[in-house]
């Protein structure tokens, strides 16, 4: 899947922010039909770590990510449990290696990860949204990293599914 542009990220985010509250349940139902594994993941992952407001924030950001990734060059295939598990495992290995890095290397490694990421603009949106939510005290600082990891796992799955759809053509 080609990288999603900053323009698509911004316009999708604005559309989602302006969505009338009565439209949200329809969109959630559609996500449940089109991406049931991703929806279940967002509702269950790290449930024991997050408070209600953080769980809602994670789900909302996941919904926005799904909408952004749906604007890509290839239609999204349904994410399988196997693909989700693979993405989650890969991200856990990445985090373990980051944790082993020295503090100055951690910041630089994170910056490089975003720059070299296949969906850099989408990940940048997630990081900015999480920072803003933390500043507004909607999420606790200590949960920002794990929320980013959870959302990166979702982006990875959609990105991989998009690549598979392109190969299948």
mmCIF file of the C-alpha atoms, coordinates in Angstrom:
data_MODEL
# 
_entry.id   MODEL 
# 
loop_
_atom_site.group_PDB 
_atom_site.id 
_atom_site.type_symbol 
_atom_site.label_atom_id 
_atom_site.label_alt_id 
_atom_site.label_comp_id 
_atom_site.label_asym_id 
_atom_site.label_entity_id 
_atom_site.label_seq_id 
_atom_site.pdbx_PDB_ins_code 
_atom_site.Cartn_x 
_atom_site.Cartn_y 
_atom_site.Cartn_z 
_atom_site.occupancy 
_atom_site.B_iso_or_equiv 
_atom_site.pdbx_formal_charge 
_atom_site.auth_seq_id 
_atom_site.auth_comp_id 
_atom_site.auth_asym_id 
_atom_site.auth_atom_id 
_atom_site.pdbx_PDB_model_num 
ATOM 1   C CA . UNK A 1 1   ? 0.000   0.000   0.000  1.00 0.00 ? 1   UNK A CA 1 
ATOM 2   C CA . UNK A 1 2   ? 1.291   3.435   -0.867 1.00 0.00 ? 2   UNK A CA 1 
ATOM 3   C CA . UNK A 1 3   ? 1.841   5.802   2.043  1.00 0.00 ? 3   UNK A CA 1 
ATOM 4   C CA . UNK A 1 4   ? -1.205  7.841   2.988  1.00 0.00 ? 4   UNK A CA 1 
ATOM 5   C CA . UNK A 1 5   ? -0.543  11.546  2.393  1.00 0.00 ? 5   UNK A CA 1 
ATOM 6   C CA . UNK A 1 6   ? -0.662  14.229  5.057  1.00 0.00 ? 6   UNK A CA 1 
ATOM 7   C CA . UNK A 1 7   ? -3.585  15.827  3.158  1.00 0.00 ? 7   UNK A CA 1 
ATOM 8   C CA . UNK A 1 8   ? -5.656  12.642  3.408  1.00 0.00 ? 8   UNK A CA 1 
ATOM 9   C CA . UNK A 1 9   ? -4.772  12.250  7.089  1.00 0.00 ? 9   UNK A CA 1 
ATOM 10  C CA . UNK A 1 10  ? -5.778  15.859  7.826  1.00 0.00 ? 10  UNK A CA 1 
ATOM 11  C CA . UNK A 1 11  ? -9.003  15.853  5.787  1.00 0.00 ? 11  UNK A CA 1 
ATOM 12  C CA . UNK A 1 12  ? -10.127 12.523  7.261  1.00 0.00 ? 12  UNK A CA 1 
ATOM 13  C CA . UNK A 1 13  ? -9.349  13.687  10.787 1.00 0.00 ? 13  UNK A CA 1 
ATOM 14  C CA . UNK A 1 14  ? -11.337 16.912  10.193 1.00 0.00 ? 14  UNK A CA 1 
ATOM 15  C CA . UNK A 1 15  ? -14.265 14.945  8.730  1.00 0.00 ? 15  UNK A CA 1 
ATOM 16  C CA . UNK A 1 16  ? -14.275 12.645  11.747 1.00 0.00 ? 16  UNK A CA 1 
ATOM 17  C CA . UNK A 1 17  ? -14.051 15.570  14.196 1.00 0.00 ? 17  UNK A CA 1 
ATOM 18  C CA . UNK A 1 18  ? -17.003 17.277  12.488 1.00 0.00 ? 18  UNK A CA 1 
ATOM 19  C CA . UNK A 1 19  ? -19.143 14.113  12.361 1.00 0.00 ? 19  UNK A CA 1 
ATOM 20  C CA . UNK A 1 20  ? -22.545 14.573  14.001 1.00 0.00 ? 20  UNK A CA 1 
ATOM 21  C CA . UNK A 1 21  ? -22.803 12.401  17.141 1.00 0.00 ? 21  UNK A CA 1 
ATOM 22  C CA . UNK A 1 22  ? -25.763 10.502  15.650 1.00 0.00 ? 22  UNK A CA 1 
ATOM 23  C CA . UNK A 1 23  ? -23.528 9.243   12.816 1.00 0.00 ? 23  UNK A CA 1 
ATOM 24  C CA . UNK A 1 24  ? -20.990 7.603   15.137 1.00 0.00 ? 24  UNK A CA 1 
ATOM 25  C CA . UNK A 1 25  ? -22.997 4.419   15.888 1.00 0.00 ? 25  UNK A CA 1 
ATOM 26  C CA . UNK A 1 26  ? -23.424 3.787   12.147 1.00 0.00 ? 26  UNK A CA 1 
ATOM 27  C CA . UNK A 1 27  ? -19.691 4.097   11.611 1.00 0.00 ? 27  UNK A CA 1 
ATOM 28  C CA . UNK A 1 28  ? -18.950 1.792   14.544 1.00 0.00 ? 28  UNK A CA 1 
ATOM 29  C CA . UNK A 1 29  ? -21.413 -0.774  13.126 1.00 0.00 ? 29  UNK A CA 1 
ATOM 30  C CA . UNK A 1 30  ? -19.719 -0.549  9.730  1.00 0.00 ? 30  UNK A CA 1 
ATOM 31  C CA . UNK A 1 31  ? -16.312 -1.067  11.313 1.00 0.00 ? 31  UNK A CA 1 
ATOM 32  C CA . UNK A 1 32  ? -17.677 -4.117  13.130 1.00 0.00 ? 32  UNK A CA 1 
ATOM 33  C CA . UNK A 1 33  ? -18.842 -5.556  9.819  1.00 0.00 ? 33  UNK A CA 1 
ATOM 34  C CA . UNK A 1 34  ? -15.756 -4.675  7.768  1.00 0.00 ? 34  UNK A CA 1 
ATOM 35  C CA . UNK A 1 35  ? -13.015 -5.102  10.398 1.00 0.00 ? 35  UNK A CA 1 
ATOM 36  C CA . UNK A 1 36  ? -14.371 -7.232  13.269 1.00 0.00 ? 36  UNK A CA 1 
ATOM 37  C CA . UNK A 1 37  ? -10.922 -8.420  14.419 1.00 0.00 ? 37  UNK A CA 1 
ATOM 38  C CA . UNK A 1 38  ? -9.550  -4.881  14.616 1.00 0.00 ? 38  UNK A CA 1 
ATOM 39  C CA . UNK A 1 39  ? -12.650 -3.678  16.426 1.00 0.00 ? 39  UNK A CA 1 
ATOM 40  C CA . UNK A 1 40  ? -12.427 -6.499  18.973 1.00 0.00 ? 40  UNK A CA 1 
ATOM 41  C CA . UNK A 1 41  ? -8.719  -5.772  19.447 1.00 0.00 ? 41  UNK A CA 1 
ATOM 42  C CA . UNK A 1 42  ? -9.339  -2.072  20.108 1.00 0.00 ? 42  UNK A CA 1 
ATOM 43  C CA . UNK A 1 43  ? -12.057 -2.891  22.618 1.00 0.00 ? 43  UNK A CA 1 
ATOM 44  C CA . UNK A 1 44  ? -10.031 -5.519  24.494 1.00 0.00 ? 44  UNK A CA 1 
ATOM 45  C CA . UNK A 1 45  ? -6.336  -4.678  24.248 1.00 0.00 ? 45  UNK A CA 1 
ATOM 46  C CA . UNK A 1 46  ? -4.775  -3.510  27.502 1.00 0.00 ? 46  UNK A CA 1 
ATOM 47  C CA . UNK A 1 47  ? -8.253  -3.206  28.979 1.00 0.00 ? 47  UNK A CA 1 
ATOM 48  C CA . UNK A 1 48  ? -6.825  -3.786  32.448 1.00 0.00 ? 48  UNK A CA 1 
ATOM 49  C CA . UNK A 1 49  ? -4.324  -0.893  32.102 1.00 0.00 ? 49  UNK A CA 1 
ATOM 50  C CA . UNK A 1 50  ? -6.611  1.812   30.774 1.00 0.00 ? 50  UNK A CA 1 
ATOM 51  C CA . UNK A 1 51  ? -9.389  3.694   32.519 1.00 0.00 ? 51  UNK A CA 1 
ATOM 52  C CA . UNK A 1 52  ? -12.708 4.279   30.746 1.00 0.00 ? 52  UNK A CA 1 
ATOM 53  C CA . UNK A 1 53  ? -11.651 7.589   29.199 1.00 0.00 ? 53  UNK A CA 1 
ATOM 54  C CA . UNK A 1 54  ? -8.425  6.047   27.863 1.00 0.00 ? 54  UNK A CA 1 
ATOM 55  C CA . UNK A 1 55  ? -10.300 3.057   26.413 1.00 0.00 ? 55  UNK A CA 1 
ATOM 56  C CA . UNK A 1 56  ? -12.683 5.450   24.652 1.00 0.00 ? 56  UNK A CA 1 
ATOM 57  C CA . UNK A 1 57  ? -9.755  7.520   23.355 1.00 0.00 ? 57  UNK A CA 1 
ATOM 58  C CA . UNK A 1 58  ? -8.009  4.385   22.038 1.00 0.00 ? 58  UNK A CA 1 
ATOM 59  C CA . UNK A 1 59  ? -11.159 3.199   20.308 1.00 0.00 ? 59  UNK A CA 1 
ATOM 60  C CA . UNK A 1 60  ? -11.860 6.608   18.764 1.00 0.00 ? 60  UNK A CA 1 
ATOM 61  C CA . UNK A 1 61  ? -8.295  6.957   17.473 1.00 0.00 ? 61  UNK A CA 1 
ATOM 62  C CA . UNK A 1 62  ? -8.504  3.413   16.092 1.00 0.00 ? 62  UNK A CA 1 
ATOM 63  C CA . UNK A 1 63  ? -11.724 4.354   14.311 1.00 0.00 ? 63  UNK A CA 1 
ATOM 64  C CA . UNK A 1 64  ? -10.023 7.409   12.807 1.00 0.00 ? 64  UNK A CA 1 
ATOM 65  C CA . UNK A 1 65  ? -7.011  5.295   11.746 1.00 0.00 ? 65  UNK A CA 1 
ATOM 66  C CA . UNK A 1 66  ? -9.380  2.836   10.028 1.00 0.00 ? 66  UNK A CA 1 
ATOM 67  C CA . UNK A 1 67  ? -11.044 5.704   8.171  1.00 0.00 ? 67  UNK A CA 1 
ATOM 68  C CA . UNK A 1 68  ? -7.672  7.184   7.161  1.00 0.00 ? 68  UNK A CA 1 
ATOM 69  C CA . UNK A 1 69  ? -6.327  3.840   5.960  1.00 0.00 ? 69  UNK A CA 1 
ATOM 70  C CA . UNK A 1 70  ? -9.561  3.224   4.046  1.00 0.00 ? 70  UNK A CA 1 
ATOM 71  C CA . UNK A 1 71  ? -8.623  6.212   1.863  1.00 0.00 ? 71  UNK A CA 1 
ATOM 72  C CA . UNK A 1 72  ? -5.521  4.415   0.594  1.00 0.00 ? 72  UNK A CA 1 
ATOM 73  C CA . UNK A 1 73  ? -4.674  3.320   -2.911 1.00 0.00 ? 73  UNK A CA 1 
ATOM 74  C CA . UNK A 1 74  ? -6.031  -0.198  -2.403 1.00 0.00 ? 74  UNK A CA 1 
ATOM 75  C CA . UNK A 1 75  ? -9.200  -1.349  -0.682 1.00 0.00 ? 75  UNK A CA 1 
ATOM 76  C CA . UNK A 1 76  ? -8.602  -2.765  2.786  1.00 0.00 ? 76  UNK A CA 1 
ATOM 77  C CA . UNK A 1 77  ? -8.994  -6.482  3.156  1.00 0.00 ? 77  UNK A CA 1 
ATOM 78  C CA . UNK A 1 78  ? -10.419 -7.844  6.373  1.00 0.00 ? 78  UNK A CA 1 
ATOM 79  C CA . UNK A 1 79  ? -7.645  -8.142  8.961  1.00 0.00 ? 79  UNK A CA 1 
ATOM 80  C CA . UNK A 1 80  ? -7.260  -11.678 10.288 1.00 0.00 ? 80  UNK A CA 1 
ATOM 81  C CA . UNK A 1 81  ? -6.406  -12.679 13.847 1.00 0.00 ? 81  UNK A CA 1 
ATOM 82  C CA . UNK A 1 82  ? -3.178  -14.194 12.526 1.00 0.00 ? 82  UNK A CA 1 
ATOM 83  C CA . UNK A 1 83  ? -2.147  -10.884 10.892 1.00 0.00 ? 83  UNK A CA 1 
ATOM 84  C CA . UNK A 1 84  ? -2.979  -8.964  14.061 1.00 0.00 ? 84  UNK A CA 1 
ATOM 85  C CA . UNK A 1 85  ? -1.003  -11.381 16.234 1.00 0.00 ? 85  UNK A CA 1 
ATOM 86  C CA . UNK A 1 86  ? 1.967   -11.141 13.848 1.00 0.00 ? 86  UNK A CA 1 
ATOM 87  C CA . UNK A 1 87  ? 1.910   -7.314  13.914 1.00 0.00 ? 87  UNK A CA 1 
ATOM 88  C CA . UNK A 1 88  ? 1.574   -7.244  17.699 1.00 0.00 ? 88  UNK A CA 1 
ATOM 89  C CA . UNK A 1 89  ? 4.490   -9.673  18.124 1.00 0.00 ? 89  UNK A CA 1 
ATOM 90  C CA . UNK A 1 90  ? 6.669   -7.632  15.772 1.00 0.00 ? 90  UNK A CA 1 
ATOM 91  C CA . UNK A 1 91  ? 5.896   -4.442  17.700 1.00 0.00 ? 91  UNK A CA 1 
ATOM 92  C CA . UNK A 1 92  ? 6.665   -6.096  21.027 1.00 0.00 ? 92  UNK A CA 1 
ATOM 93  C CA . UNK A 1 93  ? 10.099  -7.126  19.694 1.00 0.00 ? 93  UNK A CA 1 
ATOM 94  C CA . UNK A 1 94  ? 10.672  -3.558  18.483 1.00 0.00 ? 94  UNK A CA 1 
ATOM 95  C CA . UNK A 1 95  ? 9.764   -2.154  21.928 1.00 0.00 ? 95  UNK A CA 1 
ATOM 96  C CA . UNK A 1 96  ? 12.099  -4.622  23.642 1.00 0.00 ? 96  UNK A CA 1 
ATOM 97  C CA . UNK A 1 97  ? 14.982  -3.438  21.470 1.00 0.00 ? 97  UNK A CA 1 
ATOM 98  C CA . UNK A 1 98  ? 14.074  0.216   22.139 1.00 0.00 ? 98  UNK A CA 1 
ATOM 99  C CA . UNK A 1 99  ? 14.043  -0.453  25.874 1.00 0.00 ? 99  UNK A CA 1 
ATOM 100 C CA . UNK A 1 100 ? 17.598  -1.782  25.619 1.00 0.00 ? 100 UNK A CA 1 
ATOM 101 C CA . UNK A 1 101 ? 18.787  1.445   23.938 1.00 0.00 ? 101 UNK A CA 1 
ATOM 102 C CA . UNK A 1 102 ? 20.382  4.179   25.992 1.00 0.00 ? 102 UNK A CA 1 
ATOM 103 C CA . UNK A 1 103 ? 18.154  7.213   26.709 1.00 0.00 ? 103 UNK A CA 1 
ATOM 104 C CA . UNK A 1 104 ? 19.622  9.533   24.011 1.00 0.00 ? 104 UNK A CA 1 
ATOM 105 C CA . UNK A 1 105 ? 19.409  6.668   21.513 1.00 0.00 ? 105 UNK A CA 1 
ATOM 106 C CA . UNK A 1 106 ? 15.761  6.050   22.411 1.00 0.00 ? 106 UNK A CA 1 
ATOM 107 C CA . UNK A 1 107 ? 14.632  9.495   21.240 1.00 0.00 ? 107 UNK A CA 1 
ATOM 108 C CA . UNK A 1 108 ? 16.675  9.292   18.061 1.00 0.00 ? 108 UNK A CA 1 
ATOM 109 C CA . UNK A 1 109 ? 15.530  5.733   17.359 1.00 0.00 ? 109 UNK A CA 1 
ATOM 110 C CA . UNK A 1 110 ? 11.886  6.738   17.806 1.00 0.00 ? 110 UNK A CA 1 
ATOM 111 C CA . UNK A 1 111 ? 12.319  9.703   15.455 1.00 0.00 ? 111 UNK A CA 1 
ATOM 112 C CA . UNK A 1 112 ? 13.943  7.478   12.831 1.00 0.00 ? 112 UNK A CA 1 
ATOM 113 C CA . UNK A 1 113 ? 11.215  4.872   13.247 1.00 0.00 ? 113 UNK A CA 1 
ATOM 114 C CA . UNK A 1 114 ? 8.526   7.430   12.379 1.00 0.00 ? 114 UNK A CA 1 
ATOM 115 C CA . UNK A 1 115 ? 10.545  8.858   9.477  1.00 0.00 ? 115 UNK A CA 1 
ATOM 116 C CA . UNK A 1 116 ? 11.194  5.415   7.961  1.00 0.00 ? 116 UNK A CA 1 
ATOM 117 C CA . UNK A 1 117 ? 7.764   3.983   8.685  1.00 0.00 ? 117 UNK A CA 1 
ATOM 118 C CA . UNK A 1 118 ? 5.614   2.893   5.730  1.00 0.00 ? 118 UNK A CA 1 
ATOM 119 C CA . UNK A 1 119 ? 2.714   5.033   6.968  1.00 0.00 ? 119 UNK A CA 1 
ATOM 120 C CA . UNK A 1 120 ? 4.648   7.890   8.574  1.00 0.00 ? 120 UNK A CA 1 
ATOM 121 C CA . UNK A 1 121 ? 1.851   10.469  8.276  1.00 0.00 ? 121 UNK A CA 1 
ATOM 122 C CA . UNK A 1 122 ? -0.693  8.166   9.910  1.00 0.00 ? 122 UNK A CA 1 
ATOM 123 C CA . UNK A 1 123 ? 1.698   7.342   12.748 1.00 0.00 ? 123 UNK A CA 1 
ATOM 124 C CA . UNK A 1 124 ? 2.550   11.031  13.131 1.00 0.00 ? 124 UNK A CA 1 
ATOM 125 C CA . UNK A 1 125 ? -1.184  11.777  13.489 1.00 0.00 ? 125 UNK A CA 1 
ATOM 126 C CA . UNK A 1 126 ? -1.475  9.107   16.201 1.00 0.00 ? 126 UNK A CA 1 
ATOM 127 C CA . UNK A 1 127 ? 1.512   10.472  18.129 1.00 0.00 ? 127 UNK A CA 1 
ATOM 128 C CA . UNK A 1 128 ? 0.203   14.053  17.911 1.00 0.00 ? 128 UNK A CA 1 
ATOM 129 C CA . UNK A 1 129 ? -3.295  12.995  18.982 1.00 0.00 ? 129 UNK A CA 1 
ATOM 130 C CA . UNK A 1 130 ? -1.905  11.087  21.959 1.00 0.00 ? 130 UNK A CA 1 
ATOM 131 C CA . UNK A 1 131 ? 0.292   14.004  23.037 1.00 0.00 ? 131 UNK A CA 1 
ATOM 132 C CA . UNK A 1 132 ? -2.688  16.351  22.798 1.00 0.00 ? 132 UNK A CA 1 
ATOM 133 C CA . UNK A 1 133 ? -4.885  13.947  24.773 1.00 0.00 ? 133 UNK A CA 1 
ATOM 134 C CA . UNK A 1 134 ? -2.204  13.706  27.474 1.00 0.00 ? 134 UNK A CA 1 
ATOM 135 C CA . UNK A 1 135 ? -1.901  17.492  27.644 1.00 0.00 ? 135 UNK A CA 1 
ATOM 136 C CA . UNK A 1 136 ? -5.698  17.690  28.038 1.00 0.00 ? 136 UNK A CA 1 
ATOM 137 C CA . UNK A 1 137 ? -5.428  15.012  30.749 1.00 0.00 ? 137 UNK A CA 1 
ATOM 138 C CA . UNK A 1 138 ? -7.640  12.623  28.768 1.00 0.00 ? 138 UNK A CA 1 
ATOM 139 C CA . UNK A 1 139 ? -4.957  9.955   29.052 1.00 0.00 ? 139 UNK A CA 1 
ATOM 140 C CA . UNK A 1 140 ? -2.232  9.408   31.611 1.00 0.00 ? 140 UNK A CA 1 
ATOM 141 C CA . UNK A 1 141 ? 1.338   10.037  30.462 1.00 0.00 ? 141 UNK A CA 1 
ATOM 142 C CA . UNK A 1 142 ? 2.401   6.522   31.447 1.00 0.00 ? 142 UNK A CA 1 
ATOM 143 C CA . UNK A 1 143 ? -0.136  5.043   29.012 1.00 0.00 ? 143 UNK A CA 1 
ATOM 144 C CA . UNK A 1 144 ? 0.836   7.071   25.942 1.00 0.00 ? 144 UNK A CA 1 
ATOM 145 C CA . UNK A 1 145 ? 3.523   4.613   24.819 1.00 0.00 ? 145 UNK A CA 1 
ATOM 146 C CA . UNK A 1 146 ? 1.359   1.520   25.091 1.00 0.00 ? 146 UNK A CA 1 
ATOM 147 C CA . UNK A 1 147 ? -1.517  3.286   23.315 1.00 0.00 ? 147 UNK A CA 1 
ATOM 148 C CA . UNK A 1 148 ? 0.851   4.265   20.518 1.00 0.00 ? 148 UNK A CA 1 
ATOM 149 C CA . UNK A 1 149 ? 1.993   0.660   20.270 1.00 0.00 ? 149 UNK A CA 1 
ATOM 150 C CA . UNK A 1 150 ? -1.616  -0.590  20.160 1.00 0.00 ? 150 UNK A CA 1 
ATOM 151 C CA . UNK A 1 151 ? -2.510  1.875   17.397 1.00 0.00 ? 151 UNK A CA 1 
ATOM 152 C CA . UNK A 1 152 ? 0.705   1.179   15.468 1.00 0.00 ? 152 UNK A CA 1 
ATOM 153 C CA . UNK A 1 153 ? -0.278  -2.489  15.512 1.00 0.00 ? 153 UNK A CA 1 
ATOM 154 C CA . UNK A 1 154 ? -3.586  -1.546  13.845 1.00 0.00 ? 154 UNK A CA 1 
ATOM 155 C CA . UNK A 1 155 ? -1.819  0.636   11.255 1.00 0.00 ? 155 UNK A CA 1 
ATOM 156 C CA . UNK A 1 156 ? 0.641   -2.199  10.540 1.00 0.00 ? 156 UNK A CA 1 
ATOM 157 C CA . UNK A 1 157 ? -2.238  -4.603  9.920  1.00 0.00 ? 157 UNK A CA 1 
ATOM 158 C CA . UNK A 1 158 ? -4.027  -2.256  7.515  1.00 0.00 ? 158 UNK A CA 1 
ATOM 159 C CA . UNK A 1 159 ? -0.769  -1.428  5.742  1.00 0.00 ? 159 UNK A CA 1 
ATOM 160 C CA . UNK A 1 160 ? 0.037   -5.135  5.319  1.00 0.00 ? 160 UNK A CA 1 
ATOM 161 C CA . UNK A 1 161 ? -3.497  -5.905  4.114  1.00 0.00 ? 161 UNK A CA 1 
ATOM 162 C CA . UNK A 1 162 ? -3.221  -3.096  1.564  1.00 0.00 ? 162 UNK A CA 1 
ATOM 163 C CA . UNK A 1 163 ? 0.073   -4.508  0.283  1.00 0.00 ? 163 UNK A CA 1 
ATOM 164 C CA . UNK A 1 164 ? -1.518  -7.949  -0.083 1.00 0.00 ? 164 UNK A CA 1 
ATOM 165 C CA . UNK A 1 165 ? -4.464  -6.483  -1.995 1.00 0.00 ? 165 UNK A CA 1 
ATOM 166 C CA . UNK A 1 166 ? -2.054  -4.761  -4.410 1.00 0.00 ? 166 UNK A CA 1 
ATOM 167 C CA . UNK A 1 167 ? -0.106  -8.021  -4.931 1.00 0.00 ? 167 UNK A CA 1 
ATOM 168 C CA . UNK A 1 168 ? -3.347  -9.923  -5.595 1.00 0.00 ? 168 UNK A CA 1 
ATOM 169 C CA . UNK A 1 169 ? -4.254  -7.650  -8.503 1.00 0.00 ? 169 UNK A CA 1 
# 
